[in-house]
Amino acid sequence: MENRKLNIILIVVSIIVVIVIAYMIYLIQRNERSRVFFDYNDIVGTEWKNEDEYIEFSIIDNEIVFSIDDGIVINGTITDFNSETGEIIYEMNDTEEREKLYVRSVGDSYIVLWYDRAEYRLSN
């Protein structure tokens, strides 16, 4: 009889521990999914430039302009910004294939962009 009561108590405690661990894993995963790495407001409204390579990037009123060597690479409208990955999703007037544009890093006076397998460091 003693052994049976002890087994029931241990089973109940084990079930409670498993429930607590499952709930903690759920909270950790939910927290990771809600993490914001890039703030859209840090990027918008500033003209970023690199004078050495003649690269310019700006987002003003949801209009994105990205030019390299005075040739406009991107001139379109932003449709979405993924704050977790830094991907800028945009639409252009043409229908040709285009590379993805990512924000790799943002600081007070600089931004690092990734486009067409290259990184570009710009300052404001």
C-alpha positions in Angstrom: 0.0 0.0 0.0 2.8 2.4 0.8 4.5 1.7 -2.4 1.4 2.4 -4.5 0.8 5.8 -2.8 4.4 6.8 -3.4 4.1 5.8 -7.1 0.9 7.9 -7.5 2.5 10.9 -5.9 5.6 10.6 -8.1 3.5 10.3 -11.3 1.5 13.4 -10.4 4.7 15.4 -9.6 6.2 14.1 -12.9 3.2 15.2 -14.9 3.3 18.7 -13.3 7.0 19.0 -14.1 6.5 18.0 -17.7 3.6 20.6 -18.0 5.8 23.3 -16.5 8.7 22.5 -18.8 6.4 22.5 -21.9 5.0 25.9 -20.9 8.5 27.4 -20.4 9.5 26.1 -23.9 6.4 27.7 -25.3 7.2 31.1 -23.7 10.8 31.0 -24.9 9.7 30.3 -28.5 7.1 33.0 -28.4 9.6 35.5 -27.1 12.1 34.7 -29.8 9.4 35.1 -32.5 8.4 38.5 -31.2 12.0 39.9 -31.1 12.6 43.0 -33.2 16.1 43.4 -34.6 15.6 46.4 -36.9 13.4 49.4 -36.3 11.9 50.8 -39.5 11.9 54.3 -38.0 15.7 54.3 -37.7 16.0 53.9 -41.5 13.2 56.1 -42.8 13.7 59.8 -43.6 17.5 59.8 -43.8 19.6 60.0 -47.0 22.4 57.5 -46.6 25.5 58.1 -48.8 29.0 56.7 -49.6 30.9 59.4 -51.4 33.8 57.1 -52.3 31.7 54.7 -54.3 28.9 57.0 -55.3 26.2 54.9 -53.5 23.0 56.5 -52.2 20.1 55.0 -50.4 16.9 56.7 -49.0 13.4 55.9 -47.9 11.1 58.9 -47.8 7.3 58.5 -47.7 7.5 54.8 -48.5 9.4 55.6 -51.7 12.8 53.7 -51.9 15.7 54.9 -54.0 19.0 53.0 -54.2 21.6 54.0 -56.7 25.1 52.8 -57.4 27.5 54.9 -59.5 24.7 57.3 -60.5 22.7 54.5 -62.0 19.4 53.9 -60.2 19.1 50.3 -59.1 15.9 50.5 -57.2 13.2 53.2 -57.6 9.9 51.9 -56.2 7.5 51.7 -53.3 8.0 49.7 -50.1 5.3 47.2 -49.5 6.7 45.5 -46.3 9.7 45.6 -44.0 10.6 42.4 -42.0 11.9 43.7 -38.7 13.4 40.3 -37.8 15.5 39.6 -40.9 15.9 43.2 -42.2 14.4 42.4 -45.6 12.9 45.3 -47.5 10.2 44.2 -49.8 9.5 46.7 -52.6 7.6 47.0 -55.8 8.9 48.6 -59.0 7.2 49.6 -62.2 9.0 47.0 -64.3 8.4 43.3 -64.1 12.0 42.1 -64.4 13.7 40.0 -61.8 15.4 41.9 -59.0 17.7 41.1 -56.1 16.5 41.1 -52.5 17.6 44.1 -50.4 18.4 43.5 -46.7 19.4 45.8 -43.9 22.4 44.1 -42.2 23.1 46.7 -39.5 21.9 50.1 -38.4 23.6 52.7 -36.2 23.2 56.3 -35.4 25.4 57.4 -38.3 25.7 54.4 -40.5 23.7 51.6 -42.3 25.0 48.4 -43.8 22.9 47.1 -46.8 23.1 43.8 -48.6 22.2 43.7 -52.3 23.2 41.5 -55.2 25.7 39.5 -53.2 27.5 42.6 -51.9 27.5 44.7 -48.7 27.4 48.4 -48.8 28.3 50.6 -45.8 26.7 54.0 -46.0 26.7 57.0 -43.6 24.3 59.9 -43.2 
